[in-house]
Amino acid sequence: MAESHGEAKGGEAKGTASAHTEADGGHGFPPFSKETFPSQIVSLVIAFVALYVIVSRVALPKVGAVIDARQKAIDGDLAEAQRLKDESEAAMKAYETELATARARAQAIGAETRDKLAASSDAERKALEDSLAAKLAAAEKSIATTRATAMSNVRGIAADAASAIVQQLTGKAPAAKTVEAAVDASLKGTA
Amino acid sequence: MIDPIHQFHLNKIFTIGHIGNQEIAFTNSSAYMLLAVVLIAVMMMAAGRALVPGRFQSMVELSYEFVANTIRTSAGSHGMTFFPLVFSLFMFIFVSNIVGIIPYTFTVSSHIIVTFALALLVFLTVIIYGFYKNGLKFFKLFVPSGIPAVILPLVVVIEIISFFSRPISHSVRLFANMLAGHVTLKVFASFVTMLGALGFVGKVGALLPLGLTVALTGLELMVAFLQAYVFTILTCIYLNDAIHPGH
């Protein structure tokens, strides 16, 4: 582009060869005074090329790098925050499952203990009941034997008493066999 | 009456050399061009590299992002090839315009030759890059699709005329805005001094143009930015034609 300006300038330069760029006042409107154009174009080309070089080589890469670095830092921080959040969520989940299994195990242990205790108390009660039942049976047996003994004693006493009564009444002792038979018959009737 | 045109005069500071018989002078305009370049360079260099930017760094990064977004929205991501050019154009025009608002300064962009040279730079960039990138397909720019064959020749002629009038409208818009703004400012400001010289009543009367001058300065600040932005966005739109001809 600089070349094209240069050519244009060259063309105009011939037309206004003797013109000067200073404001020699009064001749025309300054923005339209052609004799100042070459100087302005040269200045503009120098200034703008310098500006373009500074901007494209140094200024924009520098500012762009700062902005990129910031964007990267923000993205990195966001990713890090997301990672930490995921981590804490995973930890929370692990804690919850741990808690659930612990609770389940506690319940299992409780149930087991309860069952065991119930079983042992059942067994104890059974043993106690058995022993009580045995004692009861023994007692009943002893009562029965005592009663049987007592009954057999009653028979002997009754026979003795009968033979004594008969002796008192008749003056003569009855035959033991007869008395015993009579007592048995009597006991059978009453029993 | 203070001459409102005086501020546009070029004053030779020294002679750089000669091209043919034409004297090439270093003028006040040259000084302000270099001042703009130095201001931009210093601003861009002095900006820190902090992760959390301060005010100054924010301003620099804002200008970077602003121009980058302007290119991306109007010329697509491929337009970022021209980021240094568009950024240089925007910053150069914007800083020159802003500096020009300060009293007693010279406004580089108030000279048609400067704005025309910049517009021509864009125009030639569009043509050269358009042919380099698209070859003869670049001519599709002048043949809009979906136009009935009957009126197509007319449309093509209109497209060609509008294409070649681009550098003129592109440059005159910026030049005329800056010129008119500065003339208006100068005229109103000169009313203040003229009325102020007429005694007490004149001093009271001078308050009105003074207020207007202040208001116009605010308006000119906006125009300074707006015209730089308009020049930049038109540059992006023209570059978009070079990148994607055939609309």
Interface residues (C-beta under 8 A of the other chain):
Chain A: M1 S4 H5 K9 G10 E12 A13 K14 T16 A17 S18 A19 H20 T21 E22 A23 G25 F29 P30 P31 F32 T36 F37 P38 S39 Q40 I41 V42 S43 L44 V45 I46 A47 F48 A50 L51 Y52 I54 V55 S56 V58 A59 L60 K62 V63 G64 V66 I67 A69 R70 A73
Chain B: I5 F8 H9 L10 N11 K12 I16 I19 G20 N21 Q22 E23 I24 A25 F26 T27 S29 S30 M33 L34 A36 V37 I40 A41 M44 M45 A47 R49 L51 P53 Q57 V60 E61 Y64 E65 F83 P84 L85 F87 S88 M91 F92 V108 S110 H111 I112 I113 V114 A117 L118 L120 L121 L124 T125 F175 L179
